[in-house]
Amino acid sequence: MRYRRQVNYHSIGLEGKEYRSDIEVAGVVDSWIRDFERIYGKGVAYTKAGIELVSMDIDAIGKMTRPVLRSYPSKERMPLKL
């Protein structure tokens, strides 16, 4: 996330769960603000500009089927001469 009109953004880690209510989302924003001020100093940001969610990275663990690799007959090729 970042404060609106800023170039750089600041990331925080979140608990792996669904955030459904406005209260839960506001809690995420509050956590972000606290961490931002911990890193950059209290009162350094222009809070009246608002906050933008720029991107999200998701790490997931789960079961999946192992892909079957196809085999292809090899073709002999002459190496390219440069």
mmCIF file of the N, C-alpha and C atoms, coordinates in Angstrom:
data_MODEL
# 
_entry.id   MODEL 
# 
loop_
_atom_site.group_PDB 
_atom_site.id 
_atom_site.type_symbol 
_atom_site.label_atom_id 
_atom_site.label_alt_id 
_atom_site.label_comp_id 
_atom_site.label_asym_id 
_atom_site.label_entity_id 
_atom_site.label_seq_id 
_atom_site.pdbx_PDB_ins_code 
_atom_site.Cartn_x 
_atom_site.Cartn_y 
_atom_site.Cartn_z 
_atom_site.occupancy 
_atom_site.B_iso_or_equiv 
_atom_site.pdbx_formal_charge 
_atom_site.auth_seq_id 
_atom_site.auth_comp_id 
_atom_site.auth_asym_id 
_atom_site.auth_atom_id 
_atom_site.pdbx_PDB_model_num 
ATOM 1   N N  . MET A 1 1  ? 0.851   -1.165  0.000   1.00 0.00 ? 1  MET A N  1 
ATOM 2   C CA . MET A 1 1  ? 0.000   0.000   0.000   1.00 0.00 ? 1  MET A CA 1 
ATOM 3   C C  . MET A 1 1  ? 0.897   1.229   0.000   1.00 0.00 ? 1  MET A C  1 
ATOM 4   N N  . ARG A 1 2  ? 0.306   2.341   -0.267  1.00 0.00 ? 2  ARG A N  1 
ATOM 5   C CA . ARG A 1 2  ? 1.034   3.609   -0.219  1.00 0.00 ? 2  ARG A CA 1 
ATOM 6   C C  . ARG A 1 2  ? 0.036   4.734   0.023   1.00 0.00 ? 2  ARG A C  1 
ATOM 7   N N  . TYR A 1 3  ? 0.580   5.861   0.467   1.00 0.00 ? 3  TYR A N  1 
ATOM 8   C CA . TYR A 1 3  ? -0.253  7.045   0.539   1.00 0.00 ? 3  TYR A CA 1 
ATOM 9   C C  . TYR A 1 3  ? -0.422  7.580   -0.878  1.00 0.00 ? 3  TYR A C  1 
ATOM 10  N N  . ARG A 1 4  ? -1.608  8.015   -1.212  1.00 0.00 ? 4  ARG A N  1 
ATOM 11  C CA . ARG A 1 4  ? -1.907  8.480   -2.562  1.00 0.00 ? 4  ARG A CA 1 
ATOM 12  C C  . ARG A 1 4  ? -0.903  9.534   -3.004  1.00 0.00 ? 4  ARG A C  1 
ATOM 13  N N  . ARG A 1 5  ? -0.502  9.454   -4.262  1.00 0.00 ? 5  ARG A N  1 
ATOM 14  C CA . ARG A 1 5  ? 0.445   10.361  -4.915  1.00 0.00 ? 5  ARG A CA 1 
ATOM 15  C C  . ARG A 1 5  ? 1.897   10.128  -4.515  1.00 0.00 ? 5  ARG A C  1 
ATOM 16  N N  . GLN A 1 6  ? 2.164   9.094   -3.710  1.00 0.00 ? 6  GLN A N  1 
ATOM 17  C CA . GLN A 1 6  ? 3.547   8.742   -3.431  1.00 0.00 ? 6  GLN A CA 1 
ATOM 18  C C  . GLN A 1 6  ? 4.009   7.715   -4.453  1.00 0.00 ? 6  GLN A C  1 
ATOM 19  N N  . VAL A 1 7  ? 5.288   7.715   -4.738  1.00 0.00 ? 7  VAL A N  1 
ATOM 20  C CA . VAL A 1 7  ? 5.834   6.786   -5.724  1.00 0.00 ? 7  VAL A CA 1 
ATOM 21  C C  . VAL A 1 7  ? 6.102   5.427   -5.103  1.00 0.00 ? 7  VAL A C  1 
ATOM 22  N N  . ASN A 1 8  ? 6.732   5.408   -3.952  1.00 0.00 ? 8  ASN A N  1 
ATOM 23  C CA . ASN A 1 8  ? 7.093   4.155   -3.295  1.00 0.00 ? 8  ASN A CA 1 
ATOM 24  C C  . ASN A 1 8  ? 5.935   3.614   -2.473  1.00 0.00 ? 8  ASN A C  1 
ATOM 25  N N  . TYR A 1 9  ? 5.938   2.300   -2.304  1.00 0.00 ? 9  TYR A N  1 
ATOM 26  C CA . TYR A 1 9  ? 4.907   1.705   -1.464  1.00 0.00 ? 9  TYR A CA 1 
ATOM 27  C C  . TYR A 1 9  ? 5.556   0.882   -0.365  1.00 0.00 ? 9  TYR A C  1 
ATOM 28  N N  . HIS A 1 10 ? 4.779   0.575   0.654   1.00 0.00 ? 10 HIS A N  1 
ATOM 29  C CA . HIS A 1 10 ? 5.259   -0.131  1.841   1.00 0.00 ? 10 HIS A CA 1 
ATOM 30  C C  . HIS A 1 10 ? 4.411   -1.385  2.019   1.00 0.00 ? 10 HIS A C  1 
ATOM 31  N N  . SER A 1 11 ? 5.064   -2.524  2.215   1.00 0.00 ? 11 SER A N  1 
ATOM 32  C CA . SER A 1 11 ? 4.359   -3.807  2.335   1.00 0.00 ? 11 SER A CA 1 
ATOM 33  C C  . SER A 1 11 ? 4.334   -4.299  3.776   1.00 0.00 ? 11 SER A C  1 
ATOM 34  N N  . ILE A 1 12 ? 3.272   -5.019  4.107   1.00 0.00 ? 12 ILE A N  1 
ATOM 35  C CA . ILE A 1 12 ? 3.180   -5.702  5.395   1.00 0.00 ? 12 ILE A CA 1 
ATOM 36  C C  . ILE A 1 12 ? 2.664   -7.114  5.150   1.00 0.00 ? 12 ILE A C  1 
ATOM 37  N N  . GLY A 1 13 ? 2.939   -7.997  6.075   1.00 0.00 ? 13 GLY A N  1 
ATOM 38  C CA . GLY A 1 13 ? 2.401   -9.351  6.016   1.00 0.00 ? 13 GLY A CA 1 
ATOM 39  C C  . GLY A 1 13 ? 1.047   -9.412  6.705   1.00 0.00 ? 13 GLY A C  1 
ATOM 40  N N  . LEU A 1 14 ? 0.184   -10.270 6.204   1.00 0.00 ? 14 LEU A N  1 
ATOM 41  C CA . LEU A 1 14 ? -1.151  -10.421 6.787   1.00 0.00 ? 14 LEU A CA 1 
ATOM 42  C C  . LEU A 1 14 ? -1.400  -11.865 7.164   1.00 0.00 ? 14 LEU A C  1 
ATOM 43  N N  . GLU A 1 15 ? -2.298  -12.050 8.096   1.00 0.00 ? 15 GLU A N  1 
ATOM 44  C CA . GLU A 1 15 ? -2.737  -13.383 8.479   1.00 0.00 ? 15 GLU A CA 1 
ATOM 45  C C  . GLU A 1 15 ? -3.494  -14.020 7.310   1.00 0.00 ? 15 GLU A C  1 
ATOM 46  N N  . GLY A 1 16 ? -3.279  -15.303 7.095   1.00 0.00 ? 16 GLY A N  1 
ATOM 47  C CA . GLY A 1 16 ? -3.957  -16.003 6.006   1.00 0.00 ? 16 GLY A CA 1 
ATOM 48  C C  . GLY A 1 16 ? -5.405  -16.301 6.346   1.00 0.00 ? 16 GLY A C  1 
ATOM 49  N N  . LYS A 1 17 ? -6.304  -15.410 5.989   1.00 0.00 ? 17 LYS A N  1 
ATOM 50  C CA . LYS A 1 17 ? -7.740  -15.584 6.244   1.00 0.00 ? 17 LYS A CA 1 
ATOM 51  C C  . LYS A 1 17 ? -8.523  -14.683 5.308   1.00 0.00 ? 17 LYS A C  1 
ATOM 52  N N  . GLU A 1 18 ? -9.826  -14.807 5.321   1.00 0.00 ? 18 GLU A N  1 
ATOM 53  C CA . GLU A 1 18 ? -10.679 -13.913 4.530   1.00 0.00 ? 18 GLU A CA 1 
ATOM 54  C C  . GLU A 1 18 ? -10.966 -12.652 5.337   1.00 0.00 ? 18 GLU A C  1 
ATOM 55  N N  . TYR A 1 19 ? -10.875 -11.522 4.660   1.00 0.00 ? 19 TYR A N  1 
ATOM 56  C CA . TYR A 1 19 ? -11.186 -10.230 5.287   1.00 0.00 ? 19 TYR A CA 1 
ATOM 57  C C  . TYR A 1 19 ? -12.508 -9.760  4.685   1.00 0.00 ? 19 TYR A C  1 
ATOM 58  N N  . ARG A 1 20 ? -13.592 -9.980  5.397   1.00 0.00 ? 20 ARG A N  1 
ATOM 59  C CA . ARG A 1 20 ? -14.922 -9.745  4.832   1.00 0.00 ? 20 ARG A CA 1 
ATOM 60  C C  . ARG A 1 20 ? -15.558 -8.430  5.264   1.00 0.00 ? 20 ARG A C  1 
ATOM 61  N N  . SER A 1 21 ? -15.336 -8.028  6.477   1.00 0.00 ? 21 SER A N  1 
ATOM 62  C CA . SER A 1 21 ? -16.055 -6.854  6.985   1.00 0.00 ? 21 SER A CA 1 
ATOM 63  C C  . SER A 1 21 ? -15.210 -5.589  6.854   1.00 0.00 ? 21 SER A C  1 
ATOM 64  N N  . ASP A 1 22 ? -15.906 -4.473  6.902   1.00 0.00 ? 22 ASP A N  1 
ATOM 65  C CA . ASP A 1 22 ? -15.220 -3.183  6.881   1.00 0.00 ? 22 ASP A CA 1 
ATOM 66  C C  . ASP A 1 22 ? -14.298 -3.032  8.088   1.00 0.00 ? 22 ASP A C  1 
ATOM 67  N N  . ILE A 1 23 ? -14.688 -3.612  9.211   1.00 0.00 ? 23 ILE A N  1 
ATOM 68  C CA . ILE A 1 23 ? -13.881 -3.537  10.432  1.00 0.00 ? 23 ILE A CA 1 
ATOM 69  C C  . ILE A 1 23 ? -12.569 -4.290  10.240  1.00 0.00 ? 23 ILE A C  1 
ATOM 70  N N  . GLU A 1 24 ? -12.620 -5.466  9.594   1.00 0.00 ? 24 GLU A N  1 
ATOM 71  C CA . GLU A 1 24 ? -11.396 -6.234  9.349   1.00 0.00 ? 24 GLU A CA 1 
ATOM 72  C C  . GLU A 1 24 ? -10.469 -5.504  8.376   1.00 0.00 ? 24 GLU A C  1 
ATOM 73  N N  . VAL A 1 25 ? -11.032 -4.904  7.351   1.00 0.00 ? 25 VAL A N  1 
ATOM 74  C CA . VAL A 1 25 ? -10.230 -4.144  6.382   1.00 0.00 ? 25 VAL A CA 1 
ATOM 75  C C  . VAL A 1 25 ? -9.622  -2.919  7.056   1.00 0.00 ? 25 VAL A C  1 
ATOM 76  N N  . ALA A 1 26 ? -10.392 -2.247  7.898   1.00 0.00 ? 26 ALA A N  1 
ATOM 77  C CA . ALA A 1 26 ? -9.871  -1.094  8.635   1.00 0.00 ? 26 ALA A CA 1 
ATOM 78  C C  . ALA A 1 26 ? -8.729  -1.524  9.558   1.00 0.00 ? 26 ALA A C  1 
ATOM 79  N N  . GLY A 1 27 ? -8.821  -2.724  10.113  1.00 0.00 ? 27 GLY A N  1 
ATOM 80  C CA . GLY A 1 27 ? -7.742  -3.256  10.946  1.00 0.00 ? 27 GLY A CA 1 
ATOM 81  C C  . GLY A 1 27 ? -6.460  -3.455  10.150  1.00 0.00 ? 27 GLY A C  1 
ATOM 82  N N  . VAL A 1 28 ? -6.597  -3.899  8.892   1.00 0.00 ? 28 VAL A N  1 
ATOM 83  C CA . VAL A 1 28 ? -5.438  -4.052  8.013   1.00 0.00 ? 28 VAL A CA 1 
ATOM 84  C C  . VAL A 1 28 ? -4.802  -2.691  7.756   1.00 0.00 ? 28 VAL A C  1 
ATOM 85  N N  . VAL A 1 29 ? -5.622  -1.701  7.468   1.00 0.00 ? 29 VAL A N  1 
ATOM 86  C CA . VAL A 1 29 ? -5.119  -0.348  7.211   1.00 0.00 ? 29 VAL A CA 1 
ATOM 87  C C  . VAL A 1 29 ? -4.427  0.202   8.458   1.00 0.00 ? 29 VAL A C  1 
ATOM 88  N N  . ASP A 1 30 ? -5.020  0.004   9.629   1.00 0.00 ? 30 ASP A N  1 
ATOM 89  C CA . ASP A 1 30 ? -4.403  0.466   10.874  1.00 0.00 ? 30 ASP A CA 1 
ATOM 90  C C  . ASP A 1 30 ? -3.047  -0.207  11.097  1.00 0.00 ? 30 ASP A C  1 
ATOM 91  N N  . SER A 1 31 ? -2.968  -1.507  10.829  1.00 0.00 ? 31 SER A N  1 
ATOM 92  C CA . SER A 1 31 ? -1.693  -2.227  10.963  1.00 0.00 ? 31 SER A CA 1 
ATOM 93  C C  . SER A 1 31 ? -0.654  -1.659  10.015  1.00 0.00 ? 31 SER A C  1 
ATOM 94  N N  . TRP A 1 32 ? -1.086  -1.349  8.795   1.00 0.00 ? 32 TRP A N  1 
ATOM 95  C CA . TRP A 1 32 ? -0.176  -0.784  7.805   1.00 0.00 ? 32 TRP A CA 1 
ATOM 96  C C  . TRP A 1 32 ? 0.349   0.583   8.265   1.00 0.00 ? 32 TRP A C  1 
ATOM 97  N N  . ILE A 1 33 ? -0.543  1.426   8.772   1.00 0.00 ? 33 ILE A N  1 
ATOM 98  C CA . ILE A 1 33 ? -0.148  2.760   9.241   1.00 0.00 ? 33 ILE A CA 1 
ATOM 99  C C  . ILE A 1 33 ? 0.854   2.647   10.393  1.00 0.00 ? 33 ILE A C  1 
ATOM 100 N N  . ARG A 1 34 ? 0.573   1.756   11.353  1.00 0.00 ? 34 ARG A N  1 
ATOM 101 C CA . ARG A 1 34 ? 1.491   1.573   12.485  1.00 0.00 ? 34 ARG A CA 1 
ATOM 102 C C  . ARG A 1 34 ? 2.867   1.125   12.002  1.00 0.00 ? 34 ARG A C  1 
ATOM 103 N N  . ASP A 1 35 ? 2.899   0.183   11.064  1.00 0.00 ? 35 ASP A N  1 
ATOM 104 C CA . ASP A 1 35 ? 4.187   -0.301  10.558  1.00 0.00 ? 35 ASP A CA 1 
ATOM 105 C C  . ASP A 1 35 ? 4.898   0.776   9.747   1.00 0.00 ? 35 ASP A C  1 
ATOM 106 N N  . PHE A 1 36 ? 4.157   1.525   8.957   1.00 0.00 ? 36 PHE A N  1 
ATOM 107 C CA . PHE A 1 36 ? 4.737   2.627   8.173   1.00 0.00 ? 36 PHE A CA 1 
ATOM 108 C C  . PHE A 1 36 ? 5.418   3.632   9.096   1.00 0.00 ? 36 PHE A C  1 
ATOM 109 N N  . GLU A 1 37 ? 4.723   4.011   10.165  1.00 0.00 ? 37 GLU A N  1 
ATOM 110 C CA . GLU A 1 37 ? 5.280   4.982   11.105  1.00 0.00 ? 37 GLU A CA 1 
ATOM 111 C C  . GLU A 1 37 ? 6.426   4.390   11.916  1.00 0.00 ? 37 GLU A C  1 
ATOM 112 N N  . ARG A 1 38 ? 6.406   3.095   12.150  1.00 0.00 ? 38 ARG A N  1 
ATOM 113 C CA . ARG A 1 38 ? 7.513   2.447   12.849  1.00 0.00 ? 38 ARG A CA 1 
ATOM 114 C C  . ARG A 1 38 ? 8.787   2.530   12.001  1.00 0.00 ? 38 ARG A C  1 
ATOM 115 N N  . ILE A 1 39 ? 8.641   2.345   10.685  1.00 0.00 ? 39 ILE A N  1 
ATOM 116 C CA . ILE A 1 39 ? 9.795   2.360   9.785   1.00 0.00 ? 39 ILE A CA 1 
ATOM 117 C C  . ILE A 1 39 ? 10.251  3.789   9.484   1.00 0.00 ? 39 ILE A C  1 
ATOM 118 N N  . TYR A 1 40 ? 9.325   4.669   9.133   1.00 0.00 ? 40 TYR A N  1 
ATOM 119 C CA . TYR A 1 40 ? 9.683   5.989   8.609   1.00 0.00 ? 40 TYR A CA 1 
ATOM 120 C C  . TYR A 1 40 ? 9.555   7.135   9.609   1.00 0.00 ? 40 TYR A C  1 
ATOM 121 N N  . GLY A 1 41 ? 8.939   6.874   10.746  1.00 0.00 ? 41 GLY A N  1 
ATOM 122 C CA . GLY A 1 41 ? 8.794   7.914   11.759  1.00 0.00 ? 41 GLY A CA 1 
ATOM 123 C C  . GLY A 1 41 ? 7.361   8.396   11.887  1.00 0.00 ? 41 GLY A C  1 
ATOM 124 N N  . LYS A 1 42 ? 6.964   8.689   13.099  1.00 0.00 ? 42 LYS A N  1 
ATOM 125 C CA . LYS A 1 42 ? 5.586   9.114   13.362  1.00 0.00 ? 42 LYS A CA 1 
ATOM 126 C C  . LYS A 1 42 ? 5.317   10.476  12.714  1.00 0.00 ? 42 LYS A C  1 
ATOM 127 N N  . GLY A 1 43 ? 4.202   10.561  11.989  1.00 0.00 ? 43 GLY A N  1 
ATOM 128 C CA . GLY A 1 43 ? 3.771   11.808  11.400  1.00 0.00 ? 43 GLY A CA 1 
ATOM 129 C C  . GLY A 1 43 ? 4.453   12.182  10.094  1.00 0.00 ? 43 GLY A C  1 
ATOM 130 N N  . VAL A 1 44 ? 5.212   11.255  9.474   1.00 0.00 ? 44 VAL A N  1 
ATOM 131 C CA . VAL A 1 44 ? 5.929   11.611  8.241   1.00 0.00 ? 44 VAL A CA 1 
ATOM 132 C C  . VAL A 1 44 ? 5.042   11.569  6.994   1.00 0.00 ? 44 VAL A C  1 
ATOM 133 N N  . ALA A 1 45 ? 3.936   10.890  7.056   1.00 0.00 ? 45 ALA A N  1 
ATOM 134 C CA . ALA A 1 45 ? 3.108   10.717  5.864   1.00 0.00 ? 45 ALA A CA 1 
ATOM 135 C C  . ALA A 1 45 ? 1.970   11.731  5.809   1.00 0.00 ? 45 ALA A C  1 
ATOM 136 N N  . TYR A 1 46 ? 1.540   11.999  4.613   1.00 0.00 ? 46 TYR A N  1 
ATOM 137 C CA . TYR A 1 46 ? 0.415   12.910  4.396   1.00 0.00 ? 46 TYR A CA 1 
ATOM 138 C C  . TYR A 1 46 ? -0.872  12.084  4.411   1.00 0.00 ? 46 TYR A C  1 
ATOM 139 N N  . THR A 1 47 ? -1.424  11.889  5.583   1.00 0.00 ? 47 THR A N  1 
ATOM 140 C CA . THR A 1 47 ? -2.564  10.991  5.752   1.00 0.00 ? 47 THR A CA 1 
ATOM 141 C C  . THR A 1 47 ? -3.835  11.499  5.083   1.00 0.00 ? 47 THR A C  1 
ATOM 142 N N  . LYS A 1 48 ? -3.958  12.805  4.875   1.00 0.00 ? 48 LYS A N  1 
ATOM 143 C CA . LYS A 1 48 ? -5.154  13.349  4.237   1.00 0.00 ? 48 LYS A CA 1 
ATOM 144 C C  . LYS A 1 48 ? -5.258  12.944  2.770   1.00 0.00 ? 48 LYS A C  1 
ATOM 145 N N  . ALA A 1 49 ? -4.148  12.490  2.190   1.00 0.00 ? 49 ALA A N  1 
ATOM 146 C CA . ALA A 1 49 ? -4.151  12.071  0.783   1.00 0.00 ? 49 ALA A CA 1 
ATOM 147 C C  . ALA A 1 49 ? -4.914  10.771  0.584   1.00 0.00 ? 49 ALA A C  1 
ATOM 148 N N  . GLY A 1 50 ? -5.022  9.964   1.620   1.00 0.00 ? 50 GLY A N  1 
ATOM 149 C CA . GLY A 1 50 ? -5.676  8.670   1.503   1.00 0.00 ? 50 GLY A CA 1 
ATOM 150 C C  . GLY A 1 50 ? -4.651  7.577   1.259   1.00 0.00 ? 50 GLY A C  1 
ATOM 151 N N  . ILE A 1 51 ? -5.115  6.343   1.264   1.00 0.00 ? 51 ILE A N  1 
ATOM 152 C CA . ILE A 1 51 ? -4.240  5.183   1.102   1.00 0.00 ? 51 ILE A CA 1 
ATOM 153 C C  . ILE A 1 51 ? -4.709  4.376   -0.097  1.00 0.00 ? 51 ILE A C  1 
ATOM 154 N N  . GLU A 1 52 ? -3.750  3.908   -0.895  1.00 0.00 ? 52 GLU A N  1 
ATOM 155 C CA . GLU A 1 52 ? -4.055  3.076   -2.066  1.00 0.00 ? 52 GLU A CA 1 
ATOM 156 C C  . GLU A 1 52 ? -3.480  1.679   -1.868  1.00 0.00 ? 52 GLU A C  1 
ATOM 157 N N  . LEU A 1 53 ? -4.256  0.680   -2.237  1.00 0.00 ? 53 LEU A N  1 
ATOM 158 C CA . LEU A 1 53 ? -3.748  -0.683  -2.306  1.00 0.00 ? 53 LEU A CA 1 
ATOM 159 C C  . LEU A 1 53 ? -3.160  -0.852  -3.696  1.00 0.00 ? 53 LEU A C  1 
ATOM 160 N N  . VAL A 1 54 ? -1.836  -0.986  -3.782  1.00 0.00 ? 54 VAL A N  1 
ATOM 161 C CA . VAL A 1 54 ? -1.141  -1.019  -5.060  1.00 0.00 ? 54 VAL A CA 1 
ATOM 162 C C  . VAL A 1 54 ? -1.095  -2.432  -5.625  1.00 0.00 ? 54 VAL A C  1 
ATOM 163 N N  . SER A 1 55 ? -0.726  -3.394  -4.797  1.00 0.00 ? 55 SER A N  1 
ATOM 164 C CA . SER A 1 55 ? -0.637  -4.778  -5.276  1.00 0.00 ? 55 SER A CA 1 
ATOM 165 C C  . SER A 1 55 ? -0.721  -5.734  -4.098  1.00 0.00 ? 55 SER A C  1 
ATOM 166 N N  . MET A 1 56 ? -0.957  -7.000  -4.418  1.00 0.00 ? 56 MET A N  1 
ATOM 167 C CA . MET A 1 56 ? -1.001  -8.056  -3.411  1.00 0.00 ? 56 MET A CA 1 
ATOM 168 C C  . MET A 1 56 ? -0.207  -9.239  -3.931  1.00 0.00 ? 56 MET A C  1 
ATOM 169 N N  . ASP A 1 57 ? 0.604   -9.816  -3.066  1.00 0.00 ? 57 ASP A N  1 
ATOM 170 C CA . ASP A 1 57 ? 1.302   -11.055 -3.369  1.00 0.00 ? 57 ASP A CA 1 
ATOM 171 C C  . ASP A 1 57 ? 0.691   -12.136 -2.504  1.00 0.00 ? 57 ASP A C  1 
ATOM 172 N N  . ILE A 1 58 ? 0.423   -13.275 -3.108  1.00 0.00 ? 58 ILE A N  1 
ATOM 173 C CA . ILE A 1 58 ? -0.196  -14.360 -2.373  1.00 0.00 ? 58 ILE A CA 1 
ATOM 174 C C  . ILE A 1 58 ? 0.690   -15.593 -2.483  1.00 0.00 ? 58 ILE A C  1 
ATOM 175 N N  . ASP A 1 59 ? 1.064   -16.149 -1.339  1.00 0.00 ? 59 ASP A N  1 
ATOM 176 C CA . ASP A 1 59 ? 1.769   -17.419 -1.286  1.00 0.00 ? 59 ASP A CA 1 
ATOM 177 C C  . ASP A 1 59 ? 0.757   -18.471 -0.855  1.00 0.00 ? 59 ASP A C  1 
ATOM 178 N N  . ALA A 1 60 ? 0.713   -19.578 -1.574  1.00 0.00 ? 60 ALA A N  1 
ATOM 179 C CA . ALA A 1 60 ? -0.261  -20.613 -1.261  1.00 0.00 ? 60 ALA A CA 1 
ATOM 180 C C  . ALA A 1 60 ? 0.415   -21.975 -1.211  1.00 0.00 ? 60 ALA A C  1 
ATOM 181 N N  . ILE A 1 61 ? -0.097  -22.834 -0.352  1.00 0.00 ? 61 ILE A N  1 
ATOM 182 C CA . ILE A 1 61 ? 0.363   -24.209 -0.251  1.00 0.00 ? 61 ILE A CA 1 
ATOM 183 C C  . ILE A 1 61 ? -0.857  -25.092 -0.425  1.00 0.00 ? 61 ILE A C  1 
ATOM 184 N N  . GLY A 1 62 ? -0.739  -26.085 -1.263  1.00 0.00 ? 62 GLY A N  1 
ATOM 185 C CA . GLY A 1 62 ? -1.871  -26.982 -1.470  1.00 0.00 ? 62 GLY A CA 1 
ATOM 186 C C  . GLY A 1 62 ? -1.458  -28.213 -2.253  1.00 0.00 ? 62 GLY A C  1 
ATOM 187 N N  . LYS A 1 63 ? -2.351  -29.153 -2.344  1.00 0.00 ? 63 LYS A N  1 
ATOM 188 C CA . LYS A 1 63 ? -2.102  -30.379 -3.093  1.00 0.00 ? 63 LYS A CA 1 
ATOM 189 C C  . LYS A 1 63 ? -2.430  -30.158 -4.559  1.00 0.00 ? 63 LYS A C  1 
ATOM 190 N N  . MET A 1 64 ? -1.628  -30.732 -5.409  1.00 0.00 ? 64 MET A N  1 
ATOM 191 C CA . MET A 1 64 ? -1.910  -30.682 -6.839  1.00 0.00 ? 64 MET A CA 1 
ATOM 192 C C  . MET A 1 64 ? -1.379  -31.953 -7.483  1.00 0.00 ? 64 MET A C  1 
ATOM 193 N N  . THR A 1 65 ? -1.930  -32.288 -8.618  1.00 0.00 ? 65 THR A N  1 
ATOM 194 C CA . THR A 1 65 ? -1.466  -33.485 -9.307  1.00 0.00 ? 65 THR A CA 1 
ATOM 195 C C  . THR A 1 65 ? -0.138  -33.204 -9.997  1.00 0.00 ? 65 THR A C  1 
ATOM 196 N N  . ARG A 1 66 ? 0.712   -34.217 -10.008 1.00 0.00 ? 66 ARG A N  1 
ATOM 197 C CA . ARG A 1 66 ? 2.023   -34.085 -10.633 1.00 0.00 ? 66 ARG A CA 1 
ATOM 198 C C  . ARG A 1 66 ? 1.837   -34.086 -12.145 1.00 0.00 ? 66 ARG A C  1 
ATOM 199 N N  . PRO A 1 67 ? 2.415   -33.132 -12.848 1.00 0.00 ? 67 PRO A N  1 
ATOM 200 C CA . PRO A 1 67 ? 2.245   -33.092 -14.301 1.00 0.00 ? 67 PRO A CA 1 
ATOM 201 C C  . PRO A 1 67 ? 2.987   -34.251 -14.978 1.00 0.00 ? 67 PRO A C  1 
ATOM 202 N N  . VAL A 1 68 ? 2.402   -34.718 -16.077 1.00 0.00 ? 68 VAL A N  1 
ATOM 203 C CA . VAL A 1 68 ? 3.028   -35.779 -16.856 1.00 0.00 ? 68 VAL A CA 1 
ATOM 204 C C  . VAL A 1 68 ? 3.874   -35.116 -17.934 1.00 0.00 ? 68 VAL A C  1 
ATOM 205 N N  . LEU A 1 69 ? 5.145   -35.454 -17.964 1.00 0.00 ? 69 LEU A N  1 
ATOM 206 C CA . LEU A 1 69 ? 6.045   -34.873 -18.952 1.00 0.00 ? 69 LEU A CA 1 
ATOM 207 C C  . LEU A 1 69 ? 6.015   -35.704 -20.226 1.00 0.00 ? 69 LEU A C  1 
ATOM 208 N N  . ARG A 1 70 ? 5.882   -35.048 -21.337 1.00 0.00 ? 70 ARG A N  1 
ATOM 209 C CA . ARG A 1 70 ? 5.897   -35.734 -22.624 1.00 0.00 ? 70 ARG A CA 1 
ATOM 210 C C  . ARG A 1 70 ? 7.336   -35.958 -23.054 1.00 0.00 ? 70 ARG A C  1 
ATOM 211 N N  . SER A 1 71 ? 7.556   -37.050 -23.759 1.00 0.00 ? 71 SER A N  1 
ATOM 212 C CA . SER A 1 71 ? 8.886   -37.263 -24.322 1.00 0.00 ? 71 SER A CA 1 
ATOM 213 C C  . SER A 1 71 ? 8.798   -37.085 -25.831 1.00 0.00 ? 71 SER A C  1 
ATOM 214 N N  . TYR A 1 72 ? 9.801   -36.497 -26.395 1.00 0.00 ? 72 TYR A N  1 
ATOM 215 C CA . TYR A 1 72 ? 9.869   -36.244 -27.829 1.00 0.00 ? 72 TYR A CA 1 
ATOM 216 C C  . TYR A 1 72 ? 11.137  -36.895 -28.370 1.00 0.00 ? 72 TYR A C  1 
ATOM 217 N N  . PRO A 1 73 ? 11.043  -37.416 -29.567 1.00 0.00 ? 73 PRO A N  1 
ATOM 218 C CA . PRO A 1 73 ? 12.256  -37.987 -30.154 1.00 0.00 ? 73 PRO A CA 1 
ATOM 219 C C  . PRO A 1 73 ? 13.276  -36.876 -30.408 1.00 0.00 ? 73 PRO A C  1 
ATOM 220 N N  . SER A 1 74 ? 14.534  -37.190 -30.120 1.00 0.00 ? 74 SER A N  1 
ATOM 221 C CA . SER A 1 74 ? 15.555  -36.170 -30.340 1.00 0.00 ? 74 SER A CA 1 
ATOM 222 C C  . SER A 1 74 ? 15.899  -36.092 -31.817 1.00 0.00 ? 74 SER A C  1 
ATOM 223 N N  . LYS A 1 75 ? 16.196  -34.913 -32.259 1.00 0.00 ? 75 LYS A N  1 
ATOM 224 C CA . LYS A 1 75 ? 16.603  -34.693 -33.644 1.00 0.00 ? 75 LYS A CA 1 
ATOM 225 C C  . LYS A 1 75 ? 18.026  -34.187 -33.610 1.00 0.00 ? 75 LYS A C  1 
ATOM 226 N N  . GLU A 1 76 ? 18.884  -34.848 -34.354 1.00 0.00 ? 76 GLU A N  1 
ATOM 227 C CA . GLU A 1 76 ? 20.262  -34.394 -34.400 1.00 0.00 ? 76 GLU A CA 1 
ATOM 228 C C  . GLU A 1 76 ? 20.339  -33.132 -35.228 1.00 0.00 ? 76 GLU A C  1 
ATOM 229 N N  . ARG A 1 77 ? 20.988  -32.162 -34.691 1.00 0.00 ? 77 ARG A N  1 
ATOM 230 C CA . ARG A 1 77 ? 21.143  -30.902 -35.414 1.00 0.00 ? 77 ARG A CA 1 
ATOM 231 C C  . ARG A 1 77 ? 22.605  -30.511 -35.381 1.00 0.00 ? 77 ARG A C  1 
ATOM 232 N N  . MET A 1 78 ? 23.021  -29.880 -36.412 1.00 0.00 ? 78 MET A N  1 
ATOM 233 C CA . MET A 1 78 ? 24.375  -29.371 -36.473 1.00 0.00 ? 78 MET A CA 1 
ATOM 234 C C  . MET A 1 78 ? 24.427  -28.070 -35.684 1.00 0.00 ? 78 MET A C  1 
ATOM 235 N N  . PRO A 1 79 ? 25.479  -27.873 -34.906 1.00 0.00 ? 79 PRO A N  1 
ATOM 236 C CA . PRO A 1 79 ? 25.588  -26.608 -34.171 1.00 0.00 ? 79 PRO A CA 1 
ATOM 237 C C  . PRO A 1 79 ? 25.785  -25.441 -35.146 1.00 0.00 ? 79 PRO A C  1 
ATOM 238 N N  . LEU A 1 80 ? 25.257  -24.302 -34.766 1.00 0.00 ? 80 LEU A N  1 
ATOM 239 C CA . LEU A 1 80 ? 25.403  -23.113 -35.590 1.00 0.00 ? 80 LEU A CA 1 
ATOM 240 C C  . LEU A 1 80 ? 26.835  -22.598 -35.489 1.00 0.00 ? 80 LEU A C  1 
ATOM 241 N N  . LYS A 1 81 ? 27.384  -22.218 -36.615 1.00 0.00 ? 81 LYS A N  1 
ATOM 242 C CA . LYS A 1 81 ? 28.721  -21.618 -36.617 1.00 0.00 ? 81 LYS A CA 1 
ATOM 243 C C  . LYS A 1 81 ? 28.561  -20.115 -36.722 1.00 0.00 ? 81 LYS A C  1 
ATOM 244 N N  . LEU A 1 82 ? 29.183  -19.430 -35.841 1.00 0.00 ? 82 LEU A N  1 
ATOM 245 C CA . LEU A 1 82 ? 29.123  -17.961 -35.854 1.00 0.00 ? 82 LEU A CA 1 
ATOM 246 C C  . LEU A 1 82 ? 30.330  -17.356 -36.493 1.00 0.00 ? 82 LEU A C  1 
# 
